[in-house]
């Protein structure tokens, strides 16, 4: 017998791809799946940075409300966007096997963070990423960046592509002025039209995009870049997760539900990712600040222990950080104890001050 499930999802390309991966896992267990696109507050307000949309849930609440109201059976989320508090009876029914949790630096030419020129402009909408970038390179100019993954990539590709296009057009005009000149050697071996035809779709879109800021680089989650299929079309370098500690739950896809939580858990839940993200989100909840707070937490299950690294930043770049091995059999309570130690060292106060400074 085939069972039908209705899944709520955002309508962005990345969200639909993530929802499709959940649907595929369910269909392998003889479910029929209908995806229901839901517009969230974060989708509607495109000119505000994430941390100004409210402390939690800009991309989550509307989907979960549909679950609680019974309009859909479950909702699909990027776990890093999820608040630590949730409506009554709603649970994280399934956490799929995690993608790469780290951030990446995307540039037009594959530069590393160290290779960026002094004063280079880097785009991010994340308070955490901003603090980490300035901690590593205080000379950088960090500018706000909104939009879906493809939009953000287009913004960093646009200035050099547009400059090259103009150069090629001028060179082609010069070539036409030397037709019949046997000594003339063209600067480019391809006409502008031929060059344009050789570009990828994301590059063509970038060529026509108007930008207010000329970004030298942007920072994105590697999992989002890969799930969008853009990793094959852009240059990027991986940022080490022990230095650029990711957002809690980054790289993980979560499914929330109420009445059908148990059956979804049996099909979707990946135990290793569940343990790691439970540790990360426990620290986030205990330290406060919500999913947009300048806090990084990265947990890795290693045998009988979960190794966890945490960073909390203040508005002036002040940092409280630490690492600990937590026993896996009591990982949640051990994570809460670790959070208490970080809080005693001033981590929660830094997070509160950093979040308040942006309101």
C-alpha positions as CSV (number, residue, x, y, z in Angstrom):
1,X,0.0,0.0,0.0
2,X,1.3,3.5,-1.0
3,X,1.1,6.3,1.6
4,X,0.9,9.9,0.5
5,X,2.8,12.7,2.3
6,X,2.6,16.4,1.8
7,X,5.9,18.2,2.5
8,X,6.1,22.0,3.0
9,X,9.2,23.7,1.5
10,X,10.4,27.1,0.5
11,X,10.4,27.8,-3.2
12,X,14.0,28.7,-3.7
13,X,16.1,26.5,-6.0
14,X,18.2,25.2,-3.1
15,X,15.1,24.5,-0.9
16,X,13.4,22.6,-3.7
17,X,16.5,20.5,-4.3
18,X,16.7,19.7,-0.6
19,X,13.0,18.8,-0.5
20,X,13.5,16.6,-3.5
21,X,16.2,14.7,-1.7
22,X,13.8,14.1,1.2
23,X,11.1,13.1,-1.3
24,X,13.4,10.6,-3.0
25,X,14.3,9.0,0.4
26,X,10.6,8.6,1.2
27,X,9.7,7.3,-2.3
28,X,12.3,4.6,-1.8
29,X,10.1,3.4,1.0
30,X,6.9,3.5,-1.1
31,X,5.6,6.8,-0.1
32,X,4.0,9.2,-2.6
33,X,5.2,12.7,-2.0
34,X,3.7,16.1,-2.8
35,X,5.8,19.2,-2.4
36,X,3.9,22.3,-1.2
37,X,5.8,25.6,-1.7
38,X,5.3,28.1,1.1
39,X,6.6,31.7,1.1
40,X,8.3,32.7,4.3
41,X,9.1,36.1,5.9
42,X,12.7,35.8,4.8
43,X,11.6,35.3,1.2
44,X,9.2,38.3,1.2
45,X,11.6,40.8,2.7
46,X,14.6,40.7,0.3
47,X,16.2,44.0,1.2
48,X,16.9,43.3,4.9
49,X,19.8,41.3,6.3
50,X,18.9,38.1,8.1
51,X,19.8,39.4,11.6
52,X,17.3,42.3,11.1
53,X,14.4,40.0,10.3
54,X,14.0,39.0,13.9
55,X,16.1,36.7,16.1
56,X,14.8,33.4,14.8
57,X,12.8,31.6,12.2
58,X,12.7,34.0,9.2
59,X,12.8,31.1,6.8
60,X,11.1,28.5,9.1
61,X,8.0,29.6,11.0
62,X,5.6,29.8,8.0
63,X,6.4,26.2,7.1
64,X,6.0,24.8,10.6
65,X,2.7,26.7,11.0
66,X,1.4,24.7,8.0
67,X,2.4,21.5,9.8
68,X,0.8,22.4,13.1
69,X,-2.4,23.5,11.3
70,X,-2.6,20.2,9.6
71,X,-2.3,21.5,6.0
72,X,0.8,19.4,5.4
73,X,2.3,16.4,7.0
74,X,5.9,17.7,7.5
75,X,8.3,20.5,6.5
76,X,11.8,20.5,5.1
77,X,14.4,22.9,6.5
78,X,18.1,23.7,6.4
79,X,18.8,22.9,10.0
80,X,21.1,25.9,10.5
81,X,18.1,28.2,9.9
82,X,15.9,26.6,12.6
83,X,15.2,28.2,15.9
84,X,15.9,26.2,19.0
85,X,12.4,26.7,20.3
86,X,9.4,25.3,18.3
87,X,5.6,25.1,18.5
88,X,4.1,22.6,21.0
89,X,3.9,19.1,19.6
90,X,6.2,19.9,16.7
91,X,9.4,17.8,16.7
92,X,12.5,17.3,14.5
93,X,11.3,14.0,13.1
94,X,14.2,13.3,10.9
95,X,17.8,14.5,10.3
96,X,19.2,13.3,7.1
97,X,22.9,12.4,6.5
98,X,24.8,15.6,6.7
99,X,26.6,17.3,3.8
100,X,29.9,19.1,4.3
101,X,29.4,21.4,7.2
102,X,32.1,23.9,6.5
103,X,32.1,27.3,4.8
104,X,33.9,28.1,1.5
105,X,35.4,31.2,0.1
106,X,34.1,31.8,-3.5
107,X,36.2,34.1,-5.8
108,X,36.3,34.7,-9.5
109,X,39.8,33.2,-9.7
110,X,40.2,30.7,-6.9
111,X,42.2,32.9,-4.5
112,X,42.6,31.7,-0.9
113,X,41.8,34.0,2.0
114,X,45.5,34.8,2.4
115,X,45.8,35.7,-1.3
116,X,43.1,38.3,-1.3
117,X,44.5,41.8,-1.7
118,X,44.7,44.1,1.3
119,X,41.3,45.8,2.0
120,X,39.5,43.3,-0.3
121,X,35.7,43.3,-0.1
122,X,34.1,40.1,1.1
123,X,30.3,39.6,1.1
124,X,28.3,37.8,3.8
125,X,25.0,38.3,5.5
126,X,26.1,36.3,8.6
127,X,27.3,37.9,11.8
128,X,29.3,34.8,12.6
129,X,31.1,34.8,9.2
130,X,31.8,38.6,9.4
131,X,33.4,38.2,12.9
132,X,35.5,35.2,11.7
133,X,36.7,36.9,8.6
134,X,37.8,40.0,10.5
135,X,39.4,37.8,13.2
136,X,41.5,36.2,10.4
137,X,42.0,39.3,8.3
138,X,41.3,42.6,10.1
139,X,42.1,44.6,6.9
140,X,39.2,43.1,5.0
141,X,36.0,45.1,4.1
142,X,33.0,42.9,4.9
143,X,29.9,44.1,3.1
144,X,26.3,42.8,3.5
145,X,25.1,40.2,1.0
146,X,21.5,38.8,0.5
147,X,19.9,36.5,-1.9
148,X,19.7,32.8,-2.8
149,X,22.9,30.9,-3.5
150,X,22.8,31.5,-7.2
151,X,22.2,35.2,-6.8
152,X,25.1,35.6,-4.4
153,X,27.5,33.7,-6.8
154,X,26.3,35.9,-9.7
155,X,27.2,39.0,-7.6
156,X,30.8,38.0,-7.1
157,X,31.2,36.9,-10.7
158,X,29.6,39.9,-12.3
159,X,32.3,42.7,-12.1
160,X,35.2,40.7,-13.7
161,X,33.0,39.1,-16.3
162,X,31.5,42.5,-17.2
163,X,35.0,44.0,-17.4
164,X,36.2,41.2,-19.6
165,X,33.1,41.6,-21.9
166,X,33.8,45.3,-22.4
167,X,37.5,44.6,-23.2
168,X,36.5,41.9,-25.7
169,X,34.0,44.2,-27.4
170,X,36.6,47.0,-27.7
171,X,39.2,44.5,-29.0
172,X,36.7,43.3,-31.6
173,X,36.1,46.8,-32.8
174,X,39.9,47.2,-33.1
175,X,40.1,44.0,-35.0
176,X,37.4,45.1,-37.5
177,X,39.5,48.3,-38.0
178,X,42.5,46.2,-39.1
179,X,40.7,43.8,-41.5
180,X,43.1,43.2,-44.4
181,X,46.2,44.1,-42.3
182,X,48.4,41.1,-42.5
183,X,50.6,42.2,-39.6
184,X,47.7,42.6,-37.2
185,X,47.3,39.9,-34.5
186,X,44.0,40.1,-32.5
187,X,44.2,40.2,-28.8
188,X,41.6,37.4,-28.5
189,X,41.1,34.3,-30.7
190,X,37.3,34.3,-30.2
191,X,34.7,36.9,-31.1
192,X,32.6,38.3,-28.2
193,X,29.6,36.2,-29.3
194,X,31.7,33.0,-29.3
195,X,33.1,33.8,-25.9
196,X,29.6,34.4,-24.6
197,X,28.4,31.1,-25.9
198,X,31.2,29.3,-24.0
199,X,30.1,30.7,-20.7
200,X,28.1,28.6,-18.2
201,X,24.5,29.6,-17.3
202,X,25.5,31.2,-14.0
203,X,28.2,33.2,-15.8
204,X,25.8,34.5,-18.4
205,X,23.3,35.5,-15.7
206,X,26.1,37.3,-13.9
207,X,27.1,39.2,-17.0
208,X,23.7,40.8,-17.0
209,X,23.4,41.5,-13.3
210,X,23.6,45.0,-11.9
211,X,25.6,45.2,-8.7
212,X,26.0,47.9,-6.1
213,X,29.2,46.4,-4.6
214,X,32.2,44.9,-6.3
215,X,32.9,41.8,-4.2
216,X,36.3,40.3,-4.4
217,X,35.0,37.2,-2.6
218,X,31.9,35.8,-0.8
219,X,31.5,33.2,1.9
220,X,28.9,30.4,1.6
221,X,28.1,27.1,3.1
222,X,29.7,24.4,1.0
223,X,26.7,22.1,1.3
224,X,24.4,24.8,-0.2
225,X,26.9,25.4,-3.1
226,X,27.1,21.7,-3.9
227,X,23.3,21.1,-3.6
228,X,22.7,24.0,-6.0
229,X,25.1,22.3,-8.5
230,X,27.2,25.5,-8.6
231,X,30.4,23.9,-7.3
232,X,31.2,22.8,-10.8
233,X,31.0,26.3,-12.2
234,X,32.8,28.5,-9.7
235,X,36.2,28.6,-8.0
236,X,36.2,28.1,-4.3
237,X,38.5,27.1,-1.4
238,X,37.3,25.3,1.8
239,X,37.6,27.3,5.0
240,X,38.8,25.0,7.9
241,X,35.9,24.3,10.2
242,X,38.1,24.5,13.3
243,X,39.0,28.1,12.5
244,X,35.8,29.2,10.7
245,X,33.6,27.2,13.0
246,X,30.3,26.6,11.1
247,X,26.8,27.5,12.3
248,X,25.1,24.9,14.4
249,X,23.4,22.3,12.2
250,X,25.1,23.6,9.0
251,X,25.0,21.1,6.2
252,X,22.1,19.1,7.7
253,X,18.6,18.8,6.3
254,X,15.9,18.5,9.0
255,X,12.2,17.4,8.7
256,X,9.7,18.6,11.3
257,X,6.4,16.9,11.9
258,X,3.7,16.3,14.5
259,X,1.5,13.2,14.1
260,X,3.7,11.4,11.6
261,X,7.0,12.1,13.4
262,X,7.6,8.5,14.4
263,X,7.2,6.9,11.0
264,X,9.3,9.7,9.4
265,X,12.0,9.2,12.0
266,X,12.2,5.5,11.1
267,X,12.8,6.3,7.4
268,X,14.8,9.5,7.4
269,X,16.9,9.8,10.6
270,X,20.7,9.3,10.3
271,X,22.0,8.5,13.8
272,X,25.5,10.1,13.4
273,X,24.1,13.4,12.2
274,X,21.4,13.4,14.8
275,X,24.0,13.1,17.6
276,X,26.3,15.8,16.1
277,X,23.6,18.3,15.5
278,X,22.0,17.6,18.9
279,X,25.3,18.7,20.5
280,X,25.5,21.8,18.3
281,X,22.0,22.9,18.8
282,X,22.1,22.2,22.6
283,X,25.0,24.7,22.9
284,X,23.2,27.2,20.7
285,X,20.1,27.0,22.9
286,X,22.0,27.2,26.1
287,X,24.1,30.2,25.0
288,X,21.1,32.0,23.4
289,X,20.9,34.4,20.5
290,X,19.0,32.2,18.1
291,X,20.0,30.9,14.7
292,X,21.4,34.3,13.5
293,X,23.7,34.7,16.5
294,X,27.5,35.2,16.0
295,X,28.2,31.7,17.3
296,X,29.9,28.7,15.6
297,X,29.6,25.1,16.9
298,X,31.1,22.1,15.2
299,X,30.7,18.6,16.5
300,X,32.2,15.4,15.2
301,X,31.4,11.9,16.4
302,X,34.6,10.0,17.1
303,X,33.9,6.6,18.6
304,X,32.8,6.9,22.2
305,X,33.1,10.7,22.2
306,X,31.8,13.7,20.4
307,X,34.5,16.3,19.8
308,X,33.0,19.7,19.8
309,X,34.5,23.2,19.0
310,X,32.6,26.4,19.8
311,X,33.2,30.1,19.1
312,X,31.2,33.1,20.4
313,X,31.9,36.6,19.1
314,X,31.1,40.0,20.6
315,X,30.4,43.2,18.6
316,X,34.0,44.4,18.8
317,X,35.5,41.1,17.7
318,X,36.0,39.8,21.3
319,X,36.0,36.0,21.3
320,X,35.3,33.2,23.7
321,X,36.2,29.7,22.3
322,X,36.8,26.2,23.4
323,X,36.8,22.5,22.6
324,X,35.8,19.4,24.5
325,X,35.3,15.7,24.1
326,X,31.8,14.7,25.2
327,X,30.8,11.1,26.1
328,X,28.4,10.0,23.4
329,X,26.1,8.2,25.8
330,X,25.2,11.5,27.5
331,X,26.0,13.9,24.7
332,X,23.1,16.3,25.2
333,X,23.6,16.8,29.0
334,X,27.4,17.0,28.4
335,X,26.8,19.7,25.8
336,X,24.7,21.7,28.2
337,X,27.5,21.4,30.8
338,X,30.1,22.7,28.2
339,X,27.7,25.6,27.3
340,X,27.5,26.5,31.0
341,X,31.3,26.7,31.2
342,X,31.4,28.9,28.0
343,X,28.7,31.1,29.5
344,X,30.7,31.5,32.7
345,X,33.6,32.7,30.5
346,X,31.3,35.4,29.0
347,X,30.2,33.7,25.8
348,X,26.5,34.4,26.3
349,X,27.1,38.0,27.1
350,X,29.2,38.5,23.9
351,X,26.4,37.0,21.8
352,X,23.8,39.2,23.4
353,X,25.8,42.3,22.9
354,X,26.7,41.4,19.3
355,X,23.0,40.7,18.4
356,X,21.8,43.9,20.1
357,X,24.3,46.0,18.3
358,X,22.8,45.1,14.9
359,X,19.1,45.8,15.9
